[in-house]
Amino acid sequence: METGTTRSLIGMGLIAGLMIGTGHIGGGLAVAIAAGAAAWLARAEALTGDPH
């Protein structure tokens, strides 16, 4: 993955961890699921894109 995508995923993971750690479990899980879905969609788009 690109560096920007990796940094975004790390940031979302940190935010989700902080939310879960401070007691906002539902919000943390929502952020984690959204980050996972975004990564999945980005990877699927990269795989179907033009290789040239």
PyMOL Python script that loads the backbone (N, CA, C, O; Angstrom):
from pymol import cmd

cmd.read_pdbstr("""\
ATOM      1  N   MET A   1       0.838  -1.182   0.000  1.00  0.00           N
ATOM      2  CA  MET A   1       0.000   0.000   0.000  1.00  0.00           C
ATOM      3  C   MET A   1       0.879   1.240   0.000  1.00  0.00           C
ATOM      4  O   MET A   1       2.062   1.191   0.335  1.00  0.00           O
ATOM      5  N   GLU A   2       0.281   2.326  -0.376  1.00  0.00           N
ATOM      6  CA  GLU A   2       1.012   3.572  -0.399  1.00  0.00           C
ATOM      7  C   GLU A   2       1.256   4.068   1.021  1.00  0.00           C
ATOM      8  O   GLU A   2       0.584   3.659   1.968  1.00  0.00           O
ATOM      9  N   THR A   3       2.226   4.950   1.141  1.00  0.00           N
ATOM     10  CA  THR A   3       2.573   5.480   2.456  1.00  0.00           C
ATOM     11  C   THR A   3       1.410   6.248   3.069  1.00  0.00           C
ATOM     12  O   THR A   3       1.145   6.120   4.265  1.00  0.00           O
ATOM     13  N   GLY A   4       0.717   7.041   2.269  1.00  0.00           N
ATOM     14  CA  GLY A   4      -0.419   7.809   2.783  1.00  0.00           C
ATOM     15  C   GLY A   4      -1.522   6.918   3.317  1.00  0.00           C
ATOM     16  O   GLY A   4      -2.115   7.211   4.355  1.00  0.00           O
ATOM     17  N   THR A   5      -1.797   5.837   2.619  1.00  0.00           N
ATOM     18  CA  THR A   5      -2.819   4.899   3.069  1.00  0.00           C
ATOM     19  C   THR A   5      -2.402   4.236   4.369  1.00  0.00           C
ATOM     20  O   THR A   5      -3.211   4.068   5.281  1.00  0.00           O
ATOM     21  N   THR A   6      -1.137   3.862   4.445  1.00  0.00           N
ATOM     22  CA  THR A   6      -0.639   3.222   5.660  1.00  0.00           C
ATOM     23  C   THR A   6      -0.719   4.177   6.840  1.00  0.00           C
ATOM     24  O   THR A   6      -1.136   3.781   7.928  1.00  0.00           O
ATOM     25  N   ARG A   7      -0.331   5.412   6.641  1.00  0.00           N
ATOM     26  CA  ARG A   7      -0.402   6.399   7.728  1.00  0.00           C
ATOM     27  C   ARG A   7      -1.839   6.645   8.154  1.00  0.00           C
ATOM     28  O   ARG A   7      -2.115   6.803   9.343  1.00  0.00           O
ATOM     29  N   SER A   8      -2.748   6.677   7.206  1.00  0.00           N
ATOM     30  CA  SER A   8      -4.160   6.871   7.541  1.00  0.00           C
ATOM     31  C   SER A   8      -4.689   5.710   8.376  1.00  0.00           C
ATOM     32  O   SER A   8      -5.417   5.914   9.348  1.00  0.00           O
ATOM     33  N   LEU A   9      -4.316   4.488   7.987  1.00  0.00           N
ATOM     34  CA  LEU A   9      -4.763   3.324   8.756  1.00  0.00           C
ATOM     35  C   LEU A   9      -4.175   3.319  10.159  1.00  0.00           C
ATOM     36  O   LEU A   9      -4.861   2.966  11.118  1.00  0.00           O
ATOM     37  N   ILE A  10      -2.915   3.707  10.287  1.00  0.00           N
ATOM     38  CA  ILE A  10      -2.301   3.780  11.614  1.00  0.00           C
ATOM     39  C   ILE A  10      -3.017   4.823  12.464  1.00  0.00           C
ATOM     40  O   ILE A  10      -3.294   4.593  13.641  1.00  0.00           O
ATOM     41  N   GLY A  11      -3.314   5.973  11.859  1.00  0.00           N
ATOM     42  CA  GLY A  11      -4.030   7.023  12.586  1.00  0.00           C
ATOM     43  C   GLY A  11      -5.411   6.578  13.029  1.00  0.00           C
ATOM     44  O   GLY A  11      -5.817   6.838  14.162  1.00  0.00           O
ATOM     45  N   MET A  12      -6.134   5.910  12.144  1.00  0.00           N
ATOM     46  CA  MET A  12      -7.465   5.420  12.506  1.00  0.00           C
ATOM     47  C   MET A  12      -7.377   4.370  13.609  1.00  0.00           C
ATOM     48  O   MET A  12      -8.229   4.318  14.496  1.00  0.00           O
ATOM     49  N   GLY A  13      -6.344   3.537  13.549  1.00  0.00           N
ATOM     50  CA  GLY A  13      -6.153   2.546  14.605  1.00  0.00           C
ATOM     51  C   GLY A  13      -5.867   3.187  15.949  1.00  0.00           C
ATOM     52  O   GLY A  13      -6.362   2.733  16.980  1.00  0.00           O
ATOM     53  N   LEU A  14      -5.064   4.248  15.937  1.00  0.00           N
ATOM     54  CA  LEU A  14      -4.778   4.961  17.182  1.00  0.00           C
ATOM     55  C   LEU A  14      -6.033   5.620  17.743  1.00  0.00           C
ATOM     56  O   LEU A  14      -6.280   5.572  18.948  1.00  0.00           O
ATOM     57  N   ILE A  15      -6.818   6.230  16.874  1.00  0.00           N
ATOM     58  CA  ILE A  15      -8.064   6.857  17.333  1.00  0.00           C
ATOM     59  C   ILE A  15      -9.015   5.811  17.900  1.00  0.00           C
ATOM     60  O   ILE A  15      -9.624   6.028  18.948  1.00  0.00           O
ATOM     61  N   ALA A  16      -9.146   4.677  17.214  1.00  0.00           N
ATOM     62  CA  ALA A  16     -10.026   3.613  17.708  1.00  0.00           C
ATOM     63  C   ALA A  16      -9.537   3.089  19.054  1.00  0.00           C
ATOM     64  O   ALA A  16     -10.337   2.855  19.960  1.00  0.00           O
ATOM     65  N   GLY A  17      -8.229   2.906  19.187  1.00  0.00           N
ATOM     66  CA  GLY A  17      -7.677   2.434  20.455  1.00  0.00           C
ATOM     67  C   GLY A  17      -7.906   3.416  21.587  1.00  0.00           C
ATOM     68  O   GLY A  17      -8.231   3.017  22.706  1.00  0.00           O
ATOM     69  N   LEU A  18      -7.736   4.696  21.302  1.00  0.00           N
ATOM     70  CA  LEU A  18      -7.986   5.708  22.330  1.00  0.00           C
ATOM     71  C   LEU A  18      -9.455   5.749  22.727  1.00  0.00           C
ATOM     72  O   LEU A  18      -9.777   5.903  23.905  1.00  0.00           O
ATOM     73  N   MET A  19     -10.341   5.612  21.756  1.00  0.00           N
ATOM     74  CA  MET A  19     -11.770   5.626  22.077  1.00  0.00           C
ATOM     75  C   MET A  19     -12.152   4.423  22.929  1.00  0.00           C
ATOM     76  O   MET A  19     -12.908   4.556  23.891  1.00  0.00           O
ATOM     77  N   ILE A  20     -11.638   3.263  22.583  1.00  0.00           N
ATOM     78  CA  ILE A  20     -11.931   2.065  23.370  1.00  0.00           C
ATOM     79  C   ILE A  20     -11.315   2.192  24.759  1.00  0.00           C
ATOM     80  O   ILE A  20     -11.935   1.816  25.754  1.00  0.00           O
ATOM     81  N   GLY A  21     -10.096   2.720  24.827  1.00  0.00           N
ATOM     82  CA  GLY A  21      -9.414   2.868  26.111  1.00  0.00           C
ATOM     83  C   GLY A  21     -10.085   3.851  27.046  1.00  0.00           C
ATOM     84  O   GLY A  21      -9.978   3.714  28.264  1.00  0.00           O
ATOM     85  N   THR A  22     -10.782   4.849  26.495  1.00  0.00           N
ATOM     86  CA  THR A  22     -11.452   5.833  27.337  1.00  0.00           C
ATOM     87  C   THR A  22     -12.911   5.481  27.597  1.00  0.00           C
ATOM     88  O   THR A  22     -13.639   6.272  28.197  1.00  0.00           O
ATOM     89  N   GLY A  23     -13.343   4.316  27.158  1.00  0.00           N
ATOM     90  CA  GLY A  23     -14.684   3.851  27.477  1.00  0.00           C
ATOM     91  C   GLY A  23     -15.709   4.021  26.380  1.00  0.00           C
ATOM     92  O   GLY A  23     -16.873   3.678  26.584  1.00  0.00           O
ATOM     93  N   HIS A  24     -15.330   4.532  25.237  1.00  0.00           N
ATOM     94  CA  HIS A  24     -16.256   4.701  24.118  1.00  0.00           C
ATOM     95  C   HIS A  24     -16.128   3.493  23.188  1.00  0.00           C
ATOM     96  O   HIS A  24     -15.617   3.597  22.072  1.00  0.00           O
ATOM     97  N   ILE A  25     -16.601   2.353  23.673  1.00  0.00           N
ATOM     98  CA  ILE A  25     -16.380   1.095  22.963  1.00  0.00           C
ATOM     99  C   ILE A  25     -17.101   1.082  21.616  1.00  0.00           C
ATOM    100  O   ILE A  25     -16.526   0.664  20.611  1.00  0.00           O
ATOM    101  N   GLY A  26     -18.340   1.530  21.588  1.00  0.00           N
ATOM    102  CA  GLY A  26     -19.095   1.524  20.336  1.00  0.00           C
ATOM    103  C   GLY A  26     -18.458   2.405  19.274  1.00  0.00           C
ATOM    104  O   GLY A  26     -18.359   2.017  18.110  1.00  0.00           O
ATOM    105  N   GLY A  27     -18.027   3.591  19.682  1.00  0.00           N
ATOM    106  CA  GLY A  27     -17.377   4.494  18.733  1.00  0.00           C
ATOM    107  C   GLY A  27     -16.054   3.943  18.242  1.00  0.00           C
ATOM    108  O   GLY A  27     -15.725   4.068  17.062  1.00  0.00           O
ATOM    109  N   GLY A  28     -15.293   3.333  19.140  1.00  0.00           N
ATOM    110  CA  GLY A  28     -14.016   2.747  18.750  1.00  0.00           C
ATOM    111  C   GLY A  28     -14.189   1.609  17.767  1.00  0.00           C
ATOM    112  O   GLY A  28     -13.431   1.481  16.805  1.00  0.00           O
ATOM    113  N   LEU A  29     -15.197   0.780  18.017  1.00  0.00           N
ATOM    114  CA  LEU A  29     -15.459  -0.319  17.083  1.00  0.00           C
ATOM    115  C   LEU A  29     -15.930   0.201  15.729  1.00  0.00           C
ATOM    116  O   LEU A  29     -15.570  -0.350  14.689  1.00  0.00           O
ATOM    117  N   ALA A  30     -16.734   1.262  15.744  1.00  0.00           N
ATOM    118  CA  ALA A  30     -17.195   1.837  14.479  1.00  0.00           C
ATOM    119  C   ALA A  30     -16.021   2.389  13.677  1.00  0.00           C
ATOM    120  O   ALA A  30     -15.961   2.203  12.462  1.00  0.00           O
ATOM    121  N   VAL A  31     -15.092   3.063  14.344  1.00  0.00           N
ATOM    122  CA  VAL A  31     -13.910   3.602  13.660  1.00  0.00           C
ATOM    123  C   VAL A  31     -13.055   2.463  13.121  1.00  0.00           C
ATOM    124  O   VAL A  31     -12.567   2.536  11.993  1.00  0.00           O
ATOM    125  N   ALA A  32     -12.870   1.412  13.916  1.00  0.00           N
ATOM    126  CA  ALA A  32     -12.052   0.282  13.477  1.00  0.00           C
ATOM    127  C   ALA A  32     -12.680  -0.421  12.270  1.00  0.00           C
ATOM    128  O   ALA A  32     -11.975  -0.794  11.332  1.00  0.00           O
ATOM    129  N   ILE A  33     -13.990  -0.598  12.292  1.00  0.00           N
ATOM    130  CA  ILE A  33     -14.671  -1.251  11.170  1.00  0.00           C
ATOM    131  C   ILE A  33     -14.610  -0.374   9.923  1.00  0.00           C
ATOM    132  O   ILE A  33     -14.410  -0.878   8.818  1.00  0.00           O
ATOM    133  N   ALA A  34     -14.781   0.938  10.096  1.00  0.00           N
ATOM    134  CA  ALA A  34     -14.702   1.848   8.950  1.00  0.00           C
ATOM    135  C   ALA A  34     -13.304   1.840   8.340  1.00  0.00           C
ATOM    136  O   ALA A  34     -13.160   1.870   7.118  1.00  0.00           O
ATOM    137  N   ALA A  35     -12.275   1.799   9.184  1.00  0.00           N
ATOM    138  CA  ALA A  35     -10.900   1.760   8.674  1.00  0.00           C
ATOM    139  C   ALA A  35     -10.638   0.452   7.930  1.00  0.00           C
ATOM    140  O   ALA A  35      -9.999   0.452   6.878  1.00  0.00           O
ATOM    141  N   GLY A  36     -11.125  -0.649   8.469  1.00  0.00           N
ATOM    142  CA  GLY A  36     -10.956  -1.934   7.794  1.00  0.00           C
ATOM    143  C   GLY A  36     -11.669  -1.976   6.454  1.00  0.00           C
ATOM    144  O   GLY A  36     -11.134  -2.495   5.475  1.00  0.00           O
ATOM    145  N   ALA A  37     -12.883  -1.427   6.411  1.00  0.00           N
ATOM    146  CA  ALA A  37     -13.629  -1.392   5.150  1.00  0.00           C
ATOM    147  C   ALA A  37     -12.937  -0.501   4.128  1.00  0.00           C
ATOM    148  O   ALA A  37     -12.884  -0.837   2.945  1.00  0.00           O
ATOM    149  N   ALA A  38     -12.408   0.628   4.574  1.00  0.00           N
ATOM    150  CA  ALA A  38     -11.700   1.532   3.662  1.00  0.00           C
ATOM    151  C   ALA A  38     -10.453   0.865   3.101  1.00  0.00           C
ATOM    152  O   ALA A  38     -10.150   1.005   1.916  1.00  0.00           O
ATOM    153  N   ALA A  39      -9.731   0.143   3.947  1.00  0.00           N
ATOM    154  CA  ALA A  39      -8.529  -0.551   3.480  1.00  0.00           C
ATOM    155  C   ALA A  39      -8.894  -1.645   2.481  1.00  0.00           C
ATOM    156  O   ALA A  39      -8.208  -1.824   1.474  1.00  0.00           O
ATOM    157  N   TRP A  40      -9.965  -2.369   2.755  1.00  0.00           N
ATOM    158  CA  TRP A  40     -10.419  -3.422   1.858  1.00  0.00           C
ATOM    159  C   TRP A  40     -10.791  -2.841   0.489  1.00  0.00           C
ATOM    160  O   TRP A  40     -10.386  -3.366  -0.548  1.00  0.00           O
ATOM    161  N   LEU A  41     -11.566  -1.752   0.501  1.00  0.00           N
ATOM    162  CA  LEU A  41     -11.980  -1.133  -0.755  1.00  0.00           C
ATOM    163  C   LEU A  41     -10.791  -0.564  -1.520  1.00  0.00           C
ATOM    164  O   LEU A  41     -10.740  -0.664  -2.746  1.00  0.00           O
ATOM    165  N   ALA A  42      -9.841   0.029  -0.814  1.00  0.00           N
ATOM    166  CA  ALA A  42      -8.658   0.576  -1.479  1.00  0.00           C
ATOM    167  C   ALA A  42      -7.839  -0.539  -2.108  1.00  0.00           C
ATOM    168  O   ALA A  42      -7.326  -0.386  -3.216  1.00  0.00           O
ATOM    169  N   ARG A  43      -7.714  -1.654  -1.412  1.00  0.00           N
ATOM    170  CA  ARG A  43      -6.954  -2.772  -1.968  1.00  0.00           C
ATOM    171  C   ARG A  43      -7.672  -3.380  -3.169  1.00  0.00           C
ATOM    172  O   ARG A  43      -7.033  -3.731  -4.161  1.00  0.00           O
ATOM    173  N   ALA A  44      -8.992  -3.506  -3.086  1.00  0.00           N
ATOM    174  CA  ALA A  44      -9.756  -4.047  -4.208  1.00  0.00           C
ATOM    175  C   ALA A  44      -9.629  -3.139  -5.424  1.00  0.00           C
ATOM    176  O   ALA A  44      -9.516  -3.622  -6.550  1.00  0.00           O
ATOM    177  N   GLU A  45      -9.648  -1.842  -5.207  1.00  0.00           N
ATOM    178  CA  GLU A  45      -9.495  -0.893  -6.313  1.00  0.00           C
ATOM    179  C   GLU A  45      -8.098  -0.987  -6.914  1.00  0.00           C
ATOM    180  O   GLU A  45      -7.937  -0.889  -8.130  1.00  0.00           O
ATOM    181  N   ALA A  46      -7.091  -1.175  -6.072  1.00  0.00           N
ATOM    182  CA  ALA A  46      -5.718  -1.289  -6.560  1.00  0.00           C
ATOM    183  C   ALA A  46      -5.531  -2.571  -7.367  1.00  0.00           C
ATOM    184  O   ALA A  46      -4.768  -2.590  -8.333  1.00  0.00           O
ATOM    185  N   LEU A  47      -6.218  -3.635  -6.980  1.00  0.00           N
ATOM    186  CA  LEU A  47      -6.075  -4.900  -7.693  1.00  0.00           C
ATOM    187  C   LEU A  47      -6.778  -4.884  -9.045  1.00  0.00           C
ATOM    188  O   LEU A  47      -6.335  -5.552  -9.980  1.00  0.00           O
ATOM    189  N   THR A  48      -7.864  -4.130  -9.159  1.00  0.00           N
ATOM    190  CA  THR A  48      -8.602  -4.096 -10.417  1.00  0.00           C
ATOM    191  C   THR A  48      -8.149  -2.970 -11.330  1.00  0.00           C
ATOM    192  O   THR A  48      -8.598  -2.876 -12.473  1.00  0.00           O
ATOM    193  N   GLY A  49      -7.265  -2.116 -10.838  1.00  0.00           N
ATOM    194  CA  GLY A  49      -6.807  -0.988 -11.635  1.00  0.00           C
ATOM    195  C   GLY A  49      -5.866  -1.401 -12.751  1.00  0.00           C
ATOM    196  O   GLY A  49      -5.444  -2.555 -12.834  1.00  0.00           O
ATOM    197  N   ASP A  50      -5.547  -0.454 -13.597  1.00  0.00           N
ATOM    198  CA  ASP A  50      -4.645  -0.685 -14.722  1.00  0.00           C
ATOM    199  C   ASP A  50      -3.213  -0.815 -14.208  1.00  0.00           C
ATOM    200  O   ASP A  50      -2.730   0.096 -13.536  1.00  0.00           O
ATOM    201  N   PRO A  51      -2.527  -1.904 -14.498  1.00  0.00           N
ATOM    202  CA  PRO A  51      -1.176  -2.101 -13.951  1.00  0.00           C
ATOM    203  C   PRO A  51      -0.118  -1.209 -14.587  1.00  0.00           C
ATOM    204  O   PRO A  51       1.008  -1.161 -14.092  1.00  0.00           O
ATOM    205  N   HIS A  52      -0.434  -0.515 -15.648  1.00  0.00           N
ATOM    206  CA  HIS A  52       0.572   0.301 -16.338  1.00  0.00           C
ATOM    207  C   HIS A  52       0.587   1.692 -15.824  1.00  0.00           C
ATOM    208  O   HIS A  52       1.373   2.515 -16.293  1.00  0.00           O
TER     209      HIS A  52
END
""", "prot")
cmd.dss("prot")
cmd.show_as("cartoon", "prot")
cmd.util.cbc("prot")
cmd.orient("prot")
